[in-house]
Amino acid sequence: MRDRTEWVETVEAGVSFLVGTDANRIVQAVKFIEDNYDLIRGRFCENPFGDGCAARRIVDIVMRFI
């Protein structure tokens, strides 16, 4: 339960929620997630952080210069 996050992409994608430490906000968020679980789960189809292949691409680019 936090007011800020370094994972802003997940908040923007609607799969994380910043609710702080206020008990009412936490309860509201849990109810929202329960009531909208399928919708929220469906938002996971695209990874906001990429496809996991960045290291391979970086190596390929570096190898072109050596």
Backbone torsions as a table, in degrees:
resi	resn	phi	psi	omega
1	MET	NA	111.1	-175.3
2	ARG	-137.9	161.2	174.7
3	ASP	-95.1	-21.6	-178.1
4	ARG	-135.0	160.6	176.4
5	THR	-151.1	150.5	171.6
6	GLU	-87.4	-5.3	-179.9
7	TRP	-99.9	53.7	-176.1
8	VAL	-60.6	-27.6	-179.8
9	GLU	-60.8	-37.3	-179.1
10	THR	-71.5	-33.5	176.6
11	VAL	-68.9	-44.7	178.9
12	GLU	-63.5	-31.8	178.8
13	ALA	-78.9	-9.8	178.3
14	GLY	79.1	24.4	178.5
15	VAL	-112.4	-5.1	173.6
16	SER	-131.4	152.2	-176.6
17	PHE	-135.4	129.6	176.6
18	LEU	-90.8	115.3	-176.0
19	VAL	-122.5	-5.4	-179.2
20	GLY	67.0	-152.0	-177.8
21	THR	-111.2	6.7	178.6
22	ASP	-71.2	121.2	-175.7
23	ALA	-57.1	-40.7	-179.7
24	ASN	-63.9	-42.7	178.4
25	ARG	-65.2	-37.8	178.5
26	ILE	-64.2	-46.7	179.7
27	VAL	-62.7	-44.0	178.2
28	GLN	-59.8	-42.2	-179.6
29	ALA	-65.3	-42.3	179.2
30	VAL	-63.3	-43.1	178.2
31	LYS	-63.2	-41.9	178.8
32	PHE	-60.8	-44.2	179.7
33	ILE	-64.5	-43.4	177.9
34	GLU	-60.7	-45.0	-176.9
35	ASP	-73.1	-22.6	-174.9
36	ASN	-123.6	27.4	-173.1
37	TYR	-55.8	-47.9	-178.1
38	ASP	-62.0	-40.5	178.1
39	LEU	-62.9	-48.6	-179.1
40	ILE	-64.3	-43.7	179.6
41	ARG	-61.6	-35.7	178.6
42	GLY	-65.3	-21.0	179.3
43	ARG	-74.5	-9.8	-178.5
44	PHE	-80.9	1.7	-175.4
45	CYS	-67.2	-25.3	178.1
46	GLU	-120.3	126.0	-179.8
47	ASN	-79.4	119.3	-178.3
48	PRO	-69.8	-9.5	-177.7
49	PHE	-99.6	4.4	178.4
50	GLY	107.2	-166.6	-174.5
51	ASP	-103.1	3.6	178.1
52	GLY	84.4	8.3	-176.2
53	CYS	-109.6	16.0	-176.4
54	ALA	-61.4	-41.9	-178.2
55	ALA	-60.7	-43.5	179.3
56	ARG	-62.2	-42.3	179.7
57	ARG	-64.6	-40.6	179.2
58	ILE	-63.3	-45.9	178.3
59	VAL	-59.5	-45.1	179.5
60	ASP	-58.7	-43.4	-180.0
61	ILE	-67.2	-44.7	179.4
62	VAL	-62.3	-41.7	-178.2
63	MET	-63.2	-26.8	178.1
64	ARG	-67.8	-22.9	-176.8
65	PHE	-98.0	-6.3	179.2
66	ILE	-107.7	NA	NA
